[in-house]
Amino acid sequence: MTNLIKSKSAWGALFLSTLCLHLCALYFQYGMDLQPCVKCINQRAALYGISVASLMGYLGVNHFLMRITAIIGWLGFAVVGWIQSYQHVDTQLNPHPFFNSCEITPFFPQWLPLHEWLPLLFAAPGDCGTIDWQFMSFSMPQWMLGFFSLYSLVAAGVLVSMLIGKLNK
């Protein structure tokens, strides 16, 4: 796996996988008119974070510090996305008007209000508890929970492999 993380094609494949999910999200939003909720947007932002990390890894494939930063970013954003999708699934499966509901605005820092700057990508008019779409009996957040689980596991494996490889030298 150590050689794989030094491969531009591996980092490119990671970027392409996130790009496909971004395009799917935009198709659901604008092609099928499914309005994203706050948790959807938070998951989308985490996915953009993985995209940026994959580009860092691609551009810095020959530099240890860039690779390790990219892997840690990839893992961090994958875990954040997993948490958001897990909470979203919980909101859908266990609705409660007071204890298990959506926030009003997406989870962005005050100095980076993406939902105001880029509302076409980050506005959240939808309701977290609504299940508008299913495939093979799984809702969209359940699918995203699977994707973020996979991203997290692979990133953790890559990180451990890289650190073990560094320790063995």
Disulfide bonds with the S-S distance in Angstrom:
Cys102-Cys128 1.33
